[in-house]
């Protein structure tokens, strides 16, 4: 897989100074982003400097037996900032995240976008949401 570099900013409507959003994009397997989860949608957005086409993305769990903090229902959107948001992928009912597993999800589009964002609706069974790694890929999932 060819990981795409995210040249831009990562933002969320939930922040936690102890567990920065950048932890889930640093390539270090034991760092993570974490936020209290109180049953409201959490948004994580990637705003790029130039539009890109991504064909795949992945989420990775950690090494500390807290898979119940990983998301189990989310939607990935993309936009070019003109109220033109498009759903690229939706996932639900992922009820088990073993330690240190990476799951890949296909994105079916030939359009480039300047902003990609996740709306995470729930974690598996916790009042904390945790993500170890999110990566976007230029090539197809395999």
C-alpha positions in Angstrom: 0.0 0.0 0.0 1.1 3.5 -0.7 0.2 5.8 2.1 -0.8 9.3 1.0 0.8 12.2 2.8 -1.7 14.5 4.4 -0.4 18.0 3.6 -2.8 20.2 5.5 -4.5 20.2 8.8 -6.4 17.8 11.0 -9.3 19.1 13.1 -12.0 17.7 15.4 -15.0 19.1 17.2 -13.6 17.3 20.3 -10.1 18.1 21.6 -8.0 16.5 24.2 -4.6 18.1 25.0 -3.2 14.9 26.4 -3.9 12.8 23.3 -3.5 15.0 20.3 -5.2 14.4 17.0 -1.7 14.3 15.4 -1.0 11.1 17.4 -3.2 9.1 15.0 -1.1 10.3 12.1 2.4 10.0 13.4 3.1 6.4 12.4 4.0 5.3 15.9 2.0 2.2 16.8 1.5 3.0 20.5 0.3 6.6 20.3 -3.3 7.5 19.9 -6.0 10.2 19.9 -8.6 9.9 22.5 -11.6 11.9 23.5 -14.5 11.6 26.0 -17.5 10.3 24.1 -21.0 11.3 25.3 -23.2 10.0 22.5 -22.9 12.9 20.2 -21.3 12.8 16.7 -17.6 13.4 16.7 -16.1 14.9 13.5 -12.5 14.4 12.4 -11.6 16.4 9.3 -8.5 16.4 7.0 -8.2 19.7 5.1 -5.6 19.3 2.3 -3.6 22.0 0.6 -4.4 20.5 -2.8 -7.3 18.3 -3.9 -6.5 14.5 -3.9 -8.2 11.3 -4.9 -8.1 8.6 -2.3 -9.1 5.0 -3.1 -8.7 3.5 0.3 -8.4 4.4 4.0 -7.6 2.4 7.1 -8.1 2.5 10.9 -5.8 0.7 13.3 -6.4 -0.4 16.8 -3.7 -0.4 19.6 -1.9 -2.9 21.8 -3.7 -2.4 25.2 -6.9 -4.4 25.1 -9.2 -1.4 24.8 -10.9 -2.3 21.5 -14.2 -1.2 23.0 -13.0 2.4 22.7 -12.6 2.1 18.9 -15.4 3.3 16.6 -18.1 0.9 15.5 -20.3 3.3 13.4 -19.0 6.1 11.2 -19.4 7.8 7.8 -16.6 9.2 5.6 -17.5 12.4 3.6 -15.6 14.6 1.2 -16.2 18.1 0.0 -14.6 20.9 -2.0 -16.1 23.5 0.3 -19.1 24.4 -1.8 -21.8 22.6 0.2 -21.2 19.6 -2.0 -20.5 17.0 0.6 -20.6 13.4 -0.7 -20.7 10.2 1.3 -17.7 8.1 0.3 -18.1 5.2 2.8 -20.2 4.2 5.7 -19.5 1.5 8.3 -21.5 0.2 11.1 -21.7 -2.7 13.5 -18.0 -3.3 13.8 -18.3 -4.8 17.3 -14.8 -6.2 17.8 -11.3 -4.6 17.3 -8.6 -7.0 18.3 -5.3 -5.5 19.4 -3.0 -4.1 16.7 -5.3 -4.8 13.7 -5.6 -2.6 10.6 -8.9 -2.6 8.7 -9.0 -1.3 5.2 -12.1 0.4 3.6 -12.6 1.1 -0.1 -13.5 4.6 -1.4 -15.3 4.5 -4.7 -14.7 7.8 -6.4 -12.8 9.3 -9.2 -13.2 12.8 -8.0 -10.5 14.8 -6.1 -11.5 16.6 -2.9 -9.9 19.2 -0.7 -11.5 18.0 2.6 -12.2 14.5 3.9 -14.0 14.1 7.1 -15.4 11.4 9.4 -18.5 11.6 11.4 -18.2 9.0 14.1 -21.5 8.1 15.7 -20.5 5.5 18.3 -17.7 3.6 19.9 -18.2 -0.1 20.7 -19.0 0.0 24.4 -17.3 2.9 26.0 -17.6 6.6 27.1 -14.2 7.1 25.5 -13.4 7.1 21.8 -9.8 6.1 20.8 -8.1 5.8 17.4 -4.5 4.8 17.0 -4.1 5.4 13.3 -6.0 6.7 10.3 -4.3 6.5 6.9 -5.5 7.4 3.4 -4.1 5.6 0.3 -3.8 6.6 -3.3 -4.3 3.0 -4.5 -7.1 0.5 -4.2 -7.5 -1.6 -1.0 -6.2 -5.1 -1.4 
